[in-house]
Amino acid sequence: MPESTTVTPDYTIANNSHVFMHCGPLGPEIDDIGNDLYMTTSGSCQSHWNKNGNKTEHVTGRWDETSGYNITQEQDIARTITAVNGDIHINADFGDIYLKARNIYIETTGDKPNGCFLVSANGHMILAGADEVKVASGTNLCLIGKSKITLVGSQLISSGKFIDSGPVSSADFISSLMAGNFQALIDGMLQSCK
């Protein structure tokens, strides 16, 4: 919308028991916070657009959004959230976040030192695949289990050679693995993952 050179007076669009909707300053007794449009409902839900381009919404109960009823699989996209600049934060400090889809793709594209995918959990972290799970690294892969590392399978296949990296030599690695003595293995990995 082009900027107007004339000053337009504030205007109340609606003010009844259901909704209050106002354009312009919210009142002479308070400092102008740059209000363009303010709306509040009888359920204490609020939407607020500012002259600086910010928008704030407060919903006191549940907020549902649905789209894509007439979208075909060829058209594919039913909802887009784009931040041209800046971050996107999704917080549920006292709740859970559920993502459910046919497939989920996560990609990072930043140049070093960015481009990282970081996951942290206070409790269990479970990665399970009904078919196959692959973990790949472009350079080094570091696996640390401060208490123990358990590998379970009908076969243990290794491609490559074991290199002496301090307390974990190839012979020590095999003997520790077969004997279930993982402490030496962990100690060596902790040193190599620094």
Secondary structure, 3 states (H helix, E strand, C coil): CCCCCCCCCCEEEEECCCEEEEECCCCCCCCCCCEEEEEEECCCCEEEEECCCCEEEECCCCCCCCCCCCCCCCCCCCCCCCCCCCCCCCCCCCCCCCCCCCCCCCCCCCCCCCCCCCCCCCCCCCCCCCCCCCCCCCCCCCCCCCCCCCCCCCCCCCCCCCCCCCCCCHHHHHHHHHHCCCHHHHHHHHHHCC
